[in-house]
Amino acid sequence: MPKVSLDMPAQILSDLKTHVGDNGKFVSVADAIRTACRKMLDQLDKIDARHGRLEE
């Protein structure tokens, strides 16, 4: 799996970490970021479909 590096404001990372761990929804920060990206891409696909921009 390719690795990606990014800069993120400390406040966003801190907020994200509240959802990670034994009591959180995600097992790791990387898992949370992957899930967020997948959800965003699904939403963008729906928007593109509504505007006729998706290729079959």
Helices and strands as residue ranges (DSSP letters): H 10-17, H 29-50
